[in-house]
Amino acid sequence: MPADNNLDPFGLRRVAEAAKRGPSHIKFLFLFVGAGIVMSFLALTSLAPQIGDRLGNLAVRKQLQQSYAASGDTDGDGFYDDIEKYIGTNPFQACSDRPSPDNGSSNTWPADLSSGGISYDRIDIQDLSKFISPVRRLNTKEGDINFDKRWDLNADRQITIEDINIINTLKPPMFNGGRAFNGPKCARLSSPTPSPVALPVSNLRAITSCDEENRPRVTFRWQNNVLPTSYRFLDINVNPWINEDQPQPWGTKFQLGDSFVWDKNMPLDRGDVDPRTNGSQLRPAENMTYYWRILAGNETIKYPPVYPTGTYTPAGTPFTTASCSK
């Protein structure tokens, strides 16, 4: 009775019988086929854990993305709110309030890794270059010394070519499906101009004095009218403002309550150069005239800057610091 082929799926029985009857090359063929089967089995066995890990990681990442998608994309910049919270950007604001002075990454649009100069609020080759320079973030994972979640754009705890592809293929809702890479500037959400009654802050005052070491001190106070607010900026400039964006602030302070004391012990966060000194000078100089304003906003509205005149109209009323050393 002929052999059941189902019990001999590889045809080894027929090869073996032929080897007994036939010449030596048939025997060699038998040995070759048998060795190939054994090697294939061993290879599959050794790869099984890696294949399992890969499939497991894909499943976990798919679950994560589904979870992120449920949070929505409030600001329309192409990134889910929960991903932005993990990265550290503002999920409720797509565009930056001002360029980064050191060409660093934007704190609002995750894809904007180079937010200075011509790359401010735009996505271009400068943003892609940030994956490898000045610090190589590419091909790092959580726990590595060069890993920084700001570059982990899909929030999978590793920085790979997939994060670069996100920037390269991004088509955010704020561009109506248009590509962001080498595309237009961030589509800043229009800020309605509230009536004077609805000013986010009012009664702005700058009180000049001298500290215990005869150094100038300025105490800023204002009244908060809109609650809750998610941020407040104090901007200071050595020149009057022409409009909301020009000139850029000389110095600024972020996340304030209803007052701020500016002196030797509490300098501004960042700024340019005091024209009367050499080097960075973020502390008040004597007998120096400054301009100031407050920016405030919350999750639903970004207010224009409020100037000491109690309006949205620049340049506002300046103040002059005291001459304390005389």
Beta strands, then each sheet from edge to edge (+ up, - down):
strand 1: 140-141
strand 2: 158-159
strand 3: 201-210
strand 4: 216-224
strand 5: 231-237
strand 6: 251-254
strand 7: 259-262
strand 8: 270-271
strand 9: 289-297
strand 10: 319-320
sheet 1: 1+ 2-
sheet 2: 3+ 4- 7+
sheet 3: 8+ 6- 5+ 9- 10+
end
